[in-house]
Amino acid sequence: MISEAESLERQGQIVIPLHAEELSVTRRRIATGRTRISRVTREQETRVEEPLTREVVEIERRPVGEPVSSMPPVRQEGDTIIIPVVEEQLVVERRLVLKEEVRVRRVRKTEMHQEHVITRRQDVIIARLPAQEP
């Protein structure tokens, strides 16, 4: 398509442009709103209940008083460990006399244990705020 100025120039007339408009496009940021995010930690007391196992050692000293020819070994009968204790006695002859036995037995006890502990939990709070006016 031929503009009016080009058409006049072809006819031999001179066209002098006096004014021309130009278009310029720019961008700018405009806040339309704001968002605030905050983290909140809350504590809560929680009851914890767990079975605890405890071993207790019972020691029984049992006198024996029997003569022995050699040192008896440490032995175990069921859940009891028997540790022989000997002493030398001077008589006309030297002999070993089993003086006593120390019996060590393991006893396992289980009891319920309760304790209050503090647990923490975090939540996120999101708030939408309007834009500030300039």
C-alpha positions as CSV (number, residue, x, y, z in Angstrom):
1,M,0.0,0.0,0.0
2,I,1.4,3.4,-1.0
3,S,1.3,6.2,1.6
4,E,-0.2,9.6,0.7
5,A,3.3,11.3,0.9
6,E,4.7,8.8,-1.7
7,S,1.8,9.4,-3.9
8,L,2.3,13.2,-3.9
9,E,6.1,12.8,-4.6
10,R,5.3,10.7,-7.7
11,Q,3.1,13.5,-8.9
12,G,6.0,15.9,-8.7
13,Q,5.1,17.6,-5.5
14,I,7.5,17.9,-2.6
15,V,6.4,16.7,0.8
16,I,8.2,17.8,4.0
17,P,7.4,15.9,7.1
18,L,6.9,18.2,10.1
19,H,6.0,15.9,12.9
20,A,6.2,12.1,13.4
21,E,5.0,10.1,16.4
22,E,7.1,7.2,17.8
23,L,5.9,4.5,20.1
24,S,8.1,3.4,23.1
25,V,7.2,0.5,25.4
26,T,8.7,0.1,28.8
27,R,8.0,-2.2,31.8
28,R,8.0,-1.5,35.5
29,R,7.2,-3.6,38.5
30,I,4.1,-2.8,40.5
31,A,3.5,-4.5,43.9
32,T,0.0,-5.9,44.0
33,G,0.4,-7.6,47.3
34,R,2.9,-9.0,49.8
35,T,3.3,-12.3,51.5
36,R,4.7,-12.8,55.0
37,I,5.9,-16.2,56.0
38,S,6.8,-16.9,59.6
39,R,7.8,-20.1,61.5
40,V,6.4,-20.8,64.9
41,T,7.8,-23.4,67.3
42,R,5.4,-24.9,69.8
43,E,6.3,-27.1,72.7
44,Q,4.1,-29.8,74.1
45,E,4.7,-32.1,77.0
46,T,4.5,-35.8,76.0
47,R,4.3,-38.7,78.3
48,V,6.8,-41.5,77.4
49,E,6.3,-44.9,78.8
50,E,8.9,-47.6,78.2
51,P,9.8,-50.8,80.0
52,L,13.3,-50.7,81.6
53,T,15.2,-53.8,82.5
54,R,17.5,-53.8,85.4
55,E,19.8,-56.6,86.6
56,V,20.6,-57.0,90.3
57,V,23.3,-59.3,91.6
58,E,22.5,-61.2,94.8
59,I,25.5,-62.5,96.7
60,E,25.1,-65.3,99.2
61,R,28.0,-66.6,101.3
62,R,27.4,-70.2,102.3
63,P,29.9,-71.8,104.7
64,V,31.1,-75.4,103.7
65,G,34.0,-76.5,105.9
66,E,34.9,-79.6,103.8
67,P,38.6,-80.7,103.3
68,V,39.5,-80.8,99.6
69,S,42.6,-82.2,97.8
70,S,42.9,-79.5,95.2
71,M,41.5,-76.1,94.4
72,P,37.9,-76.5,93.1
73,P,37.2,-74.7,89.8
74,V,34.6,-71.9,89.5
75,R,31.4,-73.4,88.3
76,Q,27.9,-72.5,87.2
77,E,24.7,-74.1,88.3
78,G,21.7,-72.6,86.4
79,D,21.9,-68.8,86.7
80,T,24.2,-69.0,89.7
81,I,28.0,-68.7,89.5
82,I,29.8,-70.6,92.4
83,I,33.2,-69.3,93.4
84,P,35.1,-71.5,95.8
85,V,37.1,-69.9,98.6
86,V,39.8,-72.0,100.3
87,E,42.3,-71.5,103.1
88,E,45.3,-73.5,104.2
89,Q,45.1,-74.8,107.7
90,L,48.2,-76.1,109.4
91,V,47.6,-79.4,111.1
92,V,50.1,-82.2,111.3
93,E,49.7,-82.2,107.6
94,R,48.7,-79.5,105.1
95,R,45.3,-79.9,103.5
96,L,42.8,-77.7,101.7
97,V,39.5,-77.1,103.4
98,L,36.7,-75.7,101.4
99,K,35.8,-72.9,103.7
100,E,32.9,-71.4,101.9
101,E,31.3,-70.8,98.5
102,V,30.3,-67.4,97.2
103,R,27.2,-67.8,95.1
104,V,26.5,-65.0,92.6
105,R,23.1,-65.1,90.9
106,R,21.7,-62.7,88.3
107,V,18.2,-61.5,88.9
108,R,16.5,-59.6,86.1
109,K,13.7,-57.2,87.0
110,T,11.5,-55.3,84.5
111,E,9.5,-52.3,85.6
112,M,7.5,-49.6,83.8
113,H,9.1,-46.2,83.7
114,Q,7.3,-43.0,83.0
115,E,8.8,-39.7,82.2
116,H,7.4,-36.4,80.9
117,V,9.5,-34.9,78.0
118,I,9.1,-31.7,76.0
119,T,8.7,-32.2,72.3
120,R,8.7,-29.4,69.7
121,R,6.8,-28.9,66.5
122,Q,7.1,-26.1,64.0
123,D,4.2,-24.7,62.0
124,V,4.4,-22.2,59.1
125,I,2.0,-19.2,59.1
126,I,1.5,-17.5,55.7
127,A,-0.3,-14.1,55.6
128,R,-1.2,-12.3,52.5
129,L,-0.9,-8.5,53.0
130,P,-2.2,-5.7,50.6
131,A,0.4,-3.6,48.7
132,Q,1.6,-0.4,50.3
133,E,0.3,2.6,48.5
134,P,3.1,5.1,47.4
